[in-house]
Every structure is written in C-alpha cells, then in structure tokens.
Amino acid sequence: MKAVVIEQFVSNFEDLKPRDAPLPSSKKSSDIQIKVTHASLTHVDMLYAQGLHQNNKRHVKPPFVLGTEFAGIVISSPSNKFAPGDRVFGGGLGSYAESICVDEGIVRRVPGLWSNAEACAVGVSGAVSYGSLISVARLKRGETVLVLGASGGLGVMAIQIAKAVGAKVIALVGDKEKSRIMKELGADEAVSYRQRNWEEEVRALTDDGEGVHVVYDAIGAIESALKCLRYRGRIVIVGFAARGGKMEEVRANRILLKSAMVHGYRYGEDGRRDPRRTEEVWSGFLNLVEAGGIRPIIFQGNYMGLESIPRAFGDLKMHKVWGRAVLRINEDVEATKEAARL
C-alpha cells in the first residue's frame, strides 16, 4: 500500500511524500482492518511530522505512519460488531495510508445521513468538544461561552454543541470571512484576535460586562482566557494548536484572583483510563447528531490523494482553512459500497 511514513522528522512539508509500505497488521485480537477513504488534516499532524508535539517525546517516534483521524470501509473485523463493507470513522495513528488497523473500540459507524467525508470532518472533534463543554465545564442554558480557535475543526463543533444546549457563543476568529462563516454556523458574536485588546471586546459583549462563564481553549491562550473570564468562571483546555509546540507559561495568581477553574481535557487518556466516560460522551454527542443539531463543516480545498498533503499543510499553516480539511484517499471505494447496497 501507499503511505506517508515518517522515518525522521521534517522541517519542510514538501518532504512528506507517499511511498510503498507494508499493510498494517493486527497487534491485538480486537483490531479491525479498514480501507481508508478519507483522512483529516490537522495541526496535530503537522506537529507530529516536525517532532514538535509533546507525544513525540513519548510514544509517537519514528518510524510511524502520519495521520490521526480517518473514515473508511471495514475490510475485516474480529467480532460481529462490524461487518466487511460497513462505513466507519475514528481516530488512530496511521491514517495517511490506504489502509489502517486499529482497535474496534475506537471506531464508530458513520451516521446514515453523513458521507464518509463528512464523518471524517467531524472525527473525534465532536466527542472532544462535547466532553469538554458538557462533561467537564458543565455548560448550561443561558451561560456565555468563548470559543478560542472557533474556525478550526474542534471550534466548529464546540459552537454547535454550545448552541444546542442554549448557550450564547462568542467566537474568536482571524478575519471577517471567518467571522461571517461562524455566525452562519450559529455563533452570536465574533471577535478578531488581530485587534488590540480583543479581550476587552469579549467582556463587553457579555450581558453584564463581567466576562464569559466558560472559555473553550483549543489554541493555548490561557492568559487571554483568564482576562475574558468572569469571577468563578471555568476554562477547559483541549489543545495548543496556535503555539507551534511551545507551551504557555501561566501566571498562577491570575487563576487565584478570578477564583477560576482551569481544567485540561485529554480525550484519549480519559478513554484509556475510564472507557465508560468516553461512551457517555459519544452517546451524548450522537444524540445531538440524530436530532439534527450538528452539521459537518468541510473546508472546500480539493485535497485529492496522499500527494496533496504538503499543499494542505501549507494552507493550514497560512490559516486559510476553516472547519476541517479532508484528504480524499480511496473515495471511489465508498461509492462502490454504496452502490452495492442499493
């Protein structure tokens, strides 16, 4: 099969080229074989390729196949949970390849109203955002939430989930076009991080001017989040996409002065330590999907084939992408399976 294999970390994305690689093999009795039709293009993948992610110091070391989220068609399954030909999506290292082998516990069926591309665009972002806002931050109807990194794959899910529970949403974005898109998606207000003292504008947009109840931080901006937060507010950290692998140093007295709750949400580790929590998160999120409250947002870049990864990463780096960029790998396989069902 073809795959993007990281033999050594790269400094130039143009060095990411597909090559022949062995088919992935099962390591556990619960592993499932999947033909990849689509893969997400994320900031995490960019950091992994460069060796700048915190996981590169631990378990994501060369050689490895790049890519962390996918949708595809089941080839073989160890149980009757899935059957060959089922459309599935999930997360797992090695998605920038024609095939992937992962534990069937991290795979979900593609909802009937979604294509594989749409399911891939949502990926685990829906579950991460639901777990962050609902399970951790306990966001309630009538509260105001600030979404940092609103136009990204995580952010567009957070906006929709927050609106579904009746919260007011302020989206932090980079330009007027993304502001327009986020408002169309449901955000009540949008603020540009390019303007000076944008935190003051966020506070001014809250009903009493005291600040937001919850900050959803997918970019790594805790100091700014604290400025936007009201007394006894809550911050939930889900990522550091904007920091290029360099972690923020936070002045702890700011947390004390606001009596703030700052909570990290590590979705993957939560699932490893307590699978029941992950199942509860997925159940809650998929209930919103079935109710029609969630819309997949695919960036309209034509990323066809593994060869287009450098161009896609360039677009991500230049902040051109909104929603989720999706790589199309074996898209014709999905069409064939759909035709066989009709």
N, C-alpha and C positions, 0 to 999 in steps of 0.2 A: 504494500500500500504506500501512498504518498503521505508524508507528514512533515511538520516543521519541528525538527529536533534541535534542541539547544545543547550543543556539545561544549560550548563555552559562552559566557555571557557576551552580549554585543553592545557596542556603543552606537552603531549605525543600523537603523531598522532595515535598510536595504540589504543587509546581510542575512535577513530572515527569508530563506528560500526553501521550498519543499524538496524533499529527497526521498528515495526509497527507504522504507523502514519495515521491520517485521510486524506482522499483525500482533496486536496486544493479546496476551494470554491470561487466562484466569489464574488468580492467585488464591482465591477463596472459593468455597463451594457456593457462595451466594452471589458470585459475579455474573453479570449479564453482558452479552456481546451485542453491540449496537452499531449499525451503519450510520455514520454521521451525515446528516443532510444540511445542517446549519450550525454555526458556532458564533458566540458573541465575541465582540471586540471591546475589551475593557481596559481601563487604566491599570488594573491589577496585572493583566497580561503584559502590558508594556513594562511594568516594573520587574516582573519575573524575567523577561527577556534580557534586561540590563543588569540583573542581580541586585536590584535596589530595594526589593521588598523584604520585610522582616523575616518572611518564611524562607528566603534564600539562604539564611544563616542556619536553617534547621533542616527541613525535610524536602525543600524544592531545590535540589542541587543537580548540576549537570552529571550525566546526560538525562534529559527529560523531554517529553513532547509538550510543546507550549499549548496554551488554551485551557480555560477553566469552566466554560458553560457550553451546552450543546442541546440540539434536538436531533432526533433520528428515528430509525426503524429498527425494531428488535430483530436480531438475527437468531439468537438462541438464548434461552432462559433456564435456570436450574430448577424452577418451580412452575406452578400453574398460575402465578401472579400475573405473568405476562406471556404472550404467545408470539411466535415469529410473525412479523408484519405489523405488530402494534406500534403506533406512533407514541413516542415518549420524549421527555425532556428532563434535564437535570444538570447538576454540577459535578465536575471531576476533572482532575488534571489530565491533559492529553487530548483536548477537543479539536486542536488544529491538525486533524488527521482524517483519513477516510473511514476509520473505524476506531471505536473506543470500547474498553472493558471496565465496568465499574460495578460496585455493589448495588444490587437491585433495590436496596433500601433507600437510596438517594435519588431514585428515578420516579417520575410521575407520568401518568398518561396525559397526553395532550388533550385539553378540553375540546369537545366536539365542535365548538364554534370558533376555534382557532386553527390557523395553519401552523405547520412546524416553525416557519419563520417567526410568526407572532409569539408562539410559546417560547422560542429561543430568546426573543427580545425581552420577555418578562423574566425567564430563567428563575434564579433563586432571589431576584431582586424583590419580587412581591412578598415572599416569605420573610426576607430580611427586614423589609420596611414594616410589614405587619407586626412582626415580633418586636421591633424597636418601638414603634408608636403605641401599640396596644398592650402587648405583654409587659414591656419594660416601663415606658413612660406613662402608661395608663391615660392616654389622651382621651378627653371626654368632650361630649357635645357642648358647644358654646365657648370652648377654650380656643386660644390662638396659638398656632404653631408656625415657627420659622423653619423653612426647608433650605439648608445650605447645600449647594450643588443641585439645585432644583431641576435643571435641564438634563441631568445625566440619567442613566438607566435606573439607579436607585431613587433619585429625586422624583421622577415622573410617577413612580409607583407610590411614593410617600404622599404626594399631593392628592392622588385619587383616593387613597385609603383614608387620609385625614378628612377629606370632604365627605366620604361615605359615612363617617361616624358623626358628622355635623360640626366639625371644627372650622374655624376661619384659618385660611392659609396665606402666608406671606412667602413668596418665592424669591430667593436670591439668584440673580442671573447676571450674564455678562454684557448683553446688548438688547436693543429694542426688539429685534426679531424674536429672540428667545423669550422676552417679556410677553410679547403677543401670543406666542405658542403656549406658554404656561398658563396664561389667562384663559385661553380657549380650552385648556385641559381642566380648568376648574379653580385655579389659584385666584384668590380675591384681590391680591395686590402683588406687585413685582417691584423689586428694588435692585438696582445695578451695583455690584461690588466695585465698579470702576470709579464711582464718585466718592469724594472725600466724606468722611464721617457718615457713611451709609448706615451705621448702627443707630444713629440718632433718628434717621428717617424711619427705620423699622419701629422704634419705640413710639414715634409719633403716629404711626398707623394703627397702633393698638387702641382699644376703646377708651382706656383711661390714661394712656400715655405712660403707663408704668412698665411696659415691656410685655414680651410674649410669655405664655405659660410653659411652652415646650420648644426646644431647639432640636431639630434633627440634623446632625452633622455628618455629612458624607465626604467632607473635604479636608478636615483637620484645621479648624479655626476656633478653638475653644475660648481664647481671649476675647475675640469678637462676639462669640455666642454669649459669653457672660455679660457683655455690655448691653446686649439686646434683651436679656432675661429679666423678668420681674423677680421680686423677693420671693423666695421659696419655689422658684421655677425649677424645671428639670431639663437637663441636656442628655441626649443619648448619642453616643459616638459609634458610628458604623464603619468609618473608613477615613483614609488620609489621602484621597485622590489628588488633591491640589499641591501636595508637599514634596513630590518627587523623591520620596523615600526618606526625607529628613523630617524627623518628628519635632513637634512644637514643644517648647518648654513653657509650662503654665505657672503663673504666679498664684500659689495656693491661697493667698489671703483674699484673692478675688472671689474664690468659691465660698470662703467663710463669710465675707461681707454680704453676699447675696443669699446666704443660707441655701445654697444651690445643691441640687442632687446632680452629680455627673456620673453617668452610668455607661460603661462600654458594653456593646452587644456583639459578641463573637458568635455568629450564627453556626458556623461549622463545629466549633468546640462544644457549643450547647448541645448539638445533636449527638456528638460522641459521648458526652457525659450523661445526658438525660434525653434519650430518643423520644420520650413521651412529650416533652416540651415542643420539640420540632414538629411532631404530628399534630399537636394542638394549633401551632402557628399555621401549618399548611391547611388544616381544616378550616380555620377562620378565614384565611385568605381566599381559598377556593369557594367558600360560601359567598364572598363578595363577587367573585368571578361569575358564579352561576346566577347571581341577582342582577348581572349586567352592570356592576359598578366599576369594572376595571377594563381599560382599553389598552392593548399593547401599542407601544409607540416605537416604530421602526424608522430610523434615520434613512432618508432616501438616497443614500450613496450606493452605487452599484458595485458591491464588493463580491466579485464572482471568482471563486477558486482561491486556493491557498496562495497563489502568486500575488494576490492583491493585498495581502496583509501589510506590507510596508506602506502602501498608499493610505490604507485605512488608519494605521497608527499615526501617520503624518497628519491626517485630518483630526484625529483625537488630540494630538499634541497642540494643534493650532486652534483648538476649541471650536471647530466647525460643527461638531456633532451634537445633536440633541436627541433625547431618547436613547435608544440602543442601536449601535451599528451592528449589522448582522452579516456574517460571512456565509456565502452560499457555496456549499461543497459538492454534495450529491443530490441537488434539489430534484432532479428527474426521478430519483428513486421514490420520493414521496408521491409524485404524480402517478407513477406506475402502481403503487399500492392502493391509492385512492381509486383508480380506475378498476382495479381488481375487485373492490368492494361493491361497485355499482352494478 
